[in-house]
Structure formats: C-alpha cells, structure tokens
Amino acid sequence: MSGGFFDYNQYKIAQIADDIEFIIQDNDSTKKNEYDEDIGNHYPKEIIEKYKEAVIVIRIAEKMVTRIDYLESGDDGEESFLERWKEEIE
C-alpha cells in the first residue's frame, strides 16, 4: 500500500470537498429533515459560486498532499514526484 506519511489524512481533505459538494447540491432543496426544516440552506448564487471555487482548491490541495505523501513515504522518487505533480496539479 502506498503512502502513509500523513497517516492517510489526505482522504479527510477529499471528504471535506465531498461534503461541500453535498451542500451545493442540496442548497435549493425543500425536502425536510427530521425537525421539519428544509435541508437546503438557500444561499444566494454568489455564495454557492464561492463554495464551488473552494471545492476546486480543496481537491487540488488533496492531490498535492498525496504527491508529497508518496515522495516522503518513498513510493515516488524525486523525478516521478515532479512528473506526477505536473500531470495532476499543474
């Protein structure tokens, strides 16, 4: 199994991005939760656009941490680190 330098915490970063995507998806929902409240936050478009920007940045950060993790764990060498960084992040 690859990685492990950061104790696989980069997957927590990915989970945050997933959670924000659920907020975006449910923003306009009028479905009710167990307290009979809308599950949607009904944020204006401007806020949802910022959330979408955040998801992009968080996904990039998760990829960055993964690449560093592989290098620090010895799963990638310096050359493959730089190649994969260029392919996945730039």
Backbone hydrogen bonds, N-H to C=O, Kabsch-Sander energy under -0.5 kcal/mol:
donor,donor_aa,acceptor,acceptor_aa,energy
7,D,4,G,-2.0
9,N,6,F,-1.7
11,Y,8,Y,-1.5
12,K,9,N,-1.3
13,I,9,N,-1.1
14,A,10,Q,-1.8
15,Q,11,Y,-1.8
16,I,12,K,-1.9
17,A,13,I,-1.8
18,D,14,A,-2.2
19,D,15,Q,-2.7
20,I,16,I,-2.4
21,E,17,A,-2.2
22,F,18,D,-1.9
23,I,19,D,-1.9
24,I,20,I,-2.4
25,Q,21,E,-2.7
26,D,22,F,-2.4
27,N,23,I,-0.6
27,N,24,I,-1.0
29,S,26,D,-1.7
33,N,37,E,-2.5
36,D,33,N,-2.0
39,I,31,K,-2.6
40,G,29,S,-1.0
42,H,27,N,-2.2
47,I,44,P,-0.9
48,I,44,P,-1.9
49,E,45,K,-2.5
50,K,46,E,-1.3
51,Y,47,I,-2.2
52,K,48,I,-2.3
53,E,49,E,-2.1
54,A,50,K,-2.4
55,V,51,Y,-2.2
56,I,52,K,-1.7
57,V,53,E,-2.1
58,I,54,A,-3.0
59,R,55,V,-2.5
60,I,56,I,-1.9
61,A,57,V,-2.6
62,E,58,I,-2.4
63,K,59,R,-1.8
64,M,60,I,-2.4
65,V,61,A,-2.6
66,T,62,E,-2.1
67,R,63,K,-2.4
68,I,64,M,-2.4
69,D,65,V,-2.8
70,Y,66,T,-2.4
71,L,67,R,-2.0
72,E,68,I,-3.0
73,S,69,D,-1.9
74,G,71,L,-1.2
75,D,70,Y,-2.0
76,D,70,Y,-1.6
81,F,77,G,-2.6
82,L,78,E,-2.2
83,E,79,E,-2.3
84,R,80,S,-2.9
85,W,81,F,-2.6
86,K,82,L,-2.1
87,E,83,E,-2.3
88,E,84,R,-3.0
89,I,85,W,-2.5
90,E,85,W,-1.6
